[in-house]
Amino acid sequence: MSDLKLYELAGCPYCAKVKETLADLELEYESISVPRSHGQRTEVREISGQTGVPVLVDEANGIEGMAESDDIIEYLEETYGG
């Protein structure tokens, strides 16, 4: 099991950007699909304080719920990039 977890929603363009970066960096991660309804995204709210996706968890580096695709991409590139 990977230390990286990505909370995502099918068809979400912001999630797709993050997944593309994960693939480019050849990182393994656990994909967690969230409900379409924001009101049902209790797990996402608990870890990130909001209901939007994507949200990244990186247990190895103490990241417990990073939101915003651009922030996630920057973090992944700085942390795991060449």
VOPAGU-2260 file (C-alpha; in pm, 1 decimal, decimal comma):
REM VOPAGU-2260
SITE   aa  ch    i         X         Y         Z
SITE  MET   A    0       0,0       0,0       0,0
SITE  SER   A    1     126,1     344,6     -93,2
SITE  ASP   A    2     186,1     632,0     145,6
SITE  LEU   A    3      13,5     858,6    -109,8
SITE  LYS   A    4    -364,9     876,4    -121,4
SITE  LEU   A    5    -560,6    1087,1    -366,4
SITE  TYR   A    6    -924,3    1169,1    -299,4
SITE  GLU   A    7   -1080,1    1229,7    -637,1
SITE  LEU   A    8   -1395,9    1237,8    -845,6
SITE  ALA   A    9   -1433,6    1084,7   -1190,6
SITE  GLY   A   10   -1447,3    1352,5   -1458,8
SITE  CYS   A   11   -1287,7    1619,7   -1238,4
SITE  PRO   A   12   -1036,2    1816,0   -1450,8
SITE  TYR   A   13    -838,5    1925,1   -1144,4
SITE  CYS   A   14    -806,9    1564,0   -1031,2
SITE  ALA   A   15    -693,0    1467,9   -1382,3
SITE  LYS   A   16    -409,9    1725,5   -1364,2
SITE  VAL   A   17    -285,8    1577,7   -1038,5
SITE  LYS   A   18    -314,4    1220,6   -1169,2
SITE  GLU   A   19    -111,0    1320,7   -1475,3
SITE  THR   A   20     164,9    1455,0   -1250,4
SITE  LEU   A   21     158,8    1138,8   -1039,0
SITE  ALA   A   22     196,2     933,6   -1358,2
SITE  ASP   A   23     474,9    1157,5   -1493,6
SITE  LEU   A   24     665,7    1112,1   -1167,3
SITE  GLU   A   25     588,7     737,8   -1172,0
SITE  LEU   A   26     443,4     752,4    -822,2
SITE  GLU   A   27     218,6     481,8    -684,3
SITE  TYR   A   28     -85,2     604,6    -495,8
SITE  GLU   A   29    -415,5     487,2    -360,9
SITE  SER   A   30    -710,9     638,1    -543,6
SITE  ILE   A   31   -1014,3     707,0    -326,8
SITE  SER   A   32   -1329,4     799,0    -517,7
SITE  VAL   A   33   -1557,1    1043,2    -340,9
SITE  PRO   A   34   -1933,4    1086,1    -380,1
SITE  ARG   A   35   -2052,7    1344,1    -631,6
SITE  SER   A   36   -2254,7    1520,8    -359,7
SITE  HIS   A   37   -2043,6    1756,7    -148,3
SITE  GLY   A   38   -2271,0    1682,6     147,9
SITE  GLN   A   39   -2164,1    1317,0     144,9
SITE  ARG   A   40   -1789,5    1384,6     141,1
SITE  THR   A   41   -1748,8    1355,3     516,4
SITE  GLU   A   42   -1409,8    1180,6     497,5
SITE  VAL   A   43   -1268,9    1456,1     275,0
SITE  ARG   A   44   -1402,5    1723,5     512,6
SITE  GLU   A   45   -1246,2    1545,4     811,0
SITE  ILE   A   46    -896,9    1538,0     659,4
SITE  SER   A   47    -889,2    1868,5     471,3
SITE  GLY   A   48   -1152,7    2091,2     629,1
SITE  GLN   A   49   -1338,3    2131,0     299,3
SITE  THR   A   50   -1526,0    1911,4      51,3
SITE  GLY   A   51   -1354,0    1994,6    -277,5
SITE  VAL   A   52   -1126,5    1752,6    -458,4
SITE  PRO   A   53    -856,2    1664,9    -529,7
SITE  VAL   A   54    -709,3    1616,7    -183,5
SITE  LEU   A   55    -371,2    1453,6    -128,2
SITE  VAL   A   56    -251,2    1264,7     177,7
SITE  ASP   A   57     119,7    1180,1     201,9
SITE  GLU   A   58     164,6     989,4     525,7
SITE  ALA   A   59     541,9     953,5     479,3
SITE  ASN   A   60     585,4    1332,0     484,4
SITE  GLY   A   61     312,4    1432,8     729,7
SITE  ILE   A   62      73,9    1575,0     468,1
SITE  GLU   A   63    -269,9    1502,8     608,5
SITE  GLY   A   64    -501,8    1670,4     359,9
SITE  MET   A   65    -357,3    1904,4      98,2
SITE  ALA   A   66    -618,3    2061,1    -129,7
SITE  GLU   A   67    -591,3    2269,1    -449,8
SITE  SER   A   68    -454,0    2092,9    -755,8
SITE  ASP   A   69    -181,8    2349,9    -827,1
SITE  ASP   A   70     -52,4    2324,5    -468,8
SITE  ILE   A   71     -56,5    1944,2    -487,2
SITE  ILE   A   72     131,5    1942,8    -818,9
SITE  GLU   A   73     393,4    2185,3    -687,8
SITE  TYR   A   74     436,2    1973,8    -374,3
SITE  LEU   A   75     473,0    1649,8    -573,0
SITE  GLU   A   76     727,5    1799,9    -810,6
SITE  GLU   A   77     933,1    1952,4    -526,4
SITE  THR   A   78     916,9    1640,8    -311,5
SITE  TYR   A   79     941,2    1360,2    -566,1
SITE  GLY   A   80    1067,7    1525,2    -885,3
SITE  GLY   A   81    1412,2    1464,3   -1035,5
